[in-house]
Amino acid sequence: MHGWFPWSMWLTSVVFLTVIVWWFIGVNNGRNDDANAPRRILDERMARGDIDRDEYRERLTALRER
């Protein structure tokens, strides 16, 4: 039984760190999506041709000033 103790501590540490990293990545991805949503929408509209270059620059400037 004494021989399993170091392995169980190591395995517990690896699992704990994996859960922490997984949670941190998930939380950050959610925040980044929300923060970049207006810029992403503006980029998509430009790519589709809904707005021209001048309007894109004007709206991008307005977004940066917010």
C-alpha positions as CSV (number, residue, x, y, z in Angstrom):
1,M,0.0,0.0,0.0
2,H,2.9,2.4,0.7
3,G,4.0,2.1,-2.9
4,W,0.8,3.6,-4.3
5,F,1.0,6.8,-2.3
6,P,3.5,8.7,-4.6
7,W,1.6,7.7,-7.7
8,S,-1.8,8.7,-6.3
9,M,-0.4,12.1,-5.3
10,W,1.0,12.6,-8.8
11,L,-2.2,11.5,-10.5
12,T,-4.3,13.7,-8.3
13,S,-2.0,16.7,-9.1
14,V,-2.2,16.1,-12.9
15,V,-6.0,15.8,-12.8
16,F,-6.3,18.9,-10.7
17,L,-4.0,21.0,-13.0
18,T,-5.8,19.7,-16.1
19,V,-9.2,20.8,-14.7
20,I,-7.8,24.2,-13.8
21,V,-6.3,24.7,-17.2
22,W,-9.5,23.5,-18.9
23,W,-11.6,25.9,-16.9
24,F,-9.3,28.8,-17.5
25,I,-9.3,28.3,-21.3
26,G,-13.1,28.0,-21.3
27,V,-13.6,31.2,-19.3
28,N,-11.2,33.1,-21.5
29,N,-12.7,32.0,-24.7
30,G,-16.1,33.2,-23.6
31,R,-14.8,36.6,-22.7
32,N,-12.8,37.0,-25.9
33,D,-15.8,36.2,-28.0
34,D,-17.9,38.8,-26.3
35,A,-15.3,41.5,-26.5
36,N,-14.5,40.9,-30.2
37,A,-18.0,40.4,-31.4
38,P,-18.5,44.0,-32.8
39,R,-15.2,43.9,-34.6
40,R,-15.9,40.4,-36.0
41,I,-19.3,41.5,-37.3
42,L,-17.8,44.6,-38.9
43,D,-15.1,42.4,-40.6
44,E,-17.8,40.0,-41.8
45,R,-19.8,42.9,-43.3
46,M,-16.8,44.2,-45.1
47,A,-15.9,40.8,-46.4
48,R,-19.5,40.3,-47.8
49,G,-19.4,43.7,-49.4
50,D,-22.2,45.1,-47.3
51,I,-20.1,48.2,-46.5
52,D,-17.3,49.9,-48.4
53,R,-13.7,50.6,-47.2
54,D,-14.5,54.2,-46.1
55,E,-17.6,53.1,-44.0
56,Y,-15.5,50.2,-42.6
57,R,-12.8,52.6,-41.4
58,E,-15.3,55.1,-40.0
59,R,-17.1,52.4,-38.0
60,L,-13.9,50.8,-36.8
61,T,-12.8,54.2,-35.5
62,A,-16.1,54.6,-33.7
63,L,-15.7,51.1,-32.1
64,R,-12.2,52.0,-30.9
65,E,-13.4,55.2,-29.4
66,R,-16.0,53.5,-27.3
